[in-house]
Amino acid sequence: MDVDATQVLTRTGEFPVSGDLPQQWEAEARNRVAQAVERFSGPLKDLLDRDANEGDTRMLVTDFLSEGLDYQKYDHLTTEYRTQGESADYGIRIDDRLFALTEVKRCGQDLDARNLRQVRTVAAGEDVEWLVLTNGRVWQVYHLTDGSVVERVLEVDLLDEENRTATIDALFHLSRSAVQHERLAKLREWRVALERAPLAEALQAPAVIDAIRREVRQRTGHTGHVGDTEDVLQAVRDVIPSGLLED
């Protein structure tokens, strides 16, 4: 998949971005991720077939971070990142700051948020917000808030061929260029905005109420009446659980 092909995918809506076409950096980053997902599928299957150990899995993860996500081995990756008493498999640096810590498990091991205990301790001590957990096949990205609250922002399976486009789109947010352009942070804001309380607030926004009002008018043929906006707002508030309504 080359840059031109990526632009076609963007125009057809398979890669949702702002504007009609992605900027050059974005097209290149998506193209790099797409090529890496395809290139590493074979070696990853080989690792799984022989139930490779954690060391072998780390080699594949290192190459994918470098070739697919553009974190160069000698510039952006620090292996066995250590603090007093604890360590993480990788520290990822961007612009001379520690951006994320990565925990790698062997390729055949299922991932669990409990696997983040050690790396979360390191991150809290180093004031790092992002955690990556992977077994080479599955990649999970978490956000650490105030050193304690862990939110999963994305999860992908490199061997999920049925959802390959979604996999590439999600991993793009973890690429170095996307992080530098705050696309990963914006994805996290999107996830937070879809939680129950923020979504309940959004449903009561004037633009949303007006859109529902227009839709109901169209469905019923009603031309409107004085107070119909208030009717819609009250109806929306009636279907929102009371615990999510502001006093």
Order of alpha helices (4+ residues) and beta strands (2+ residues): alpha-alpha-alpha-beta-beta-beta-alpha-beta-beta-beta-alpha-alpha-alpha-alpha-alpha-alpha
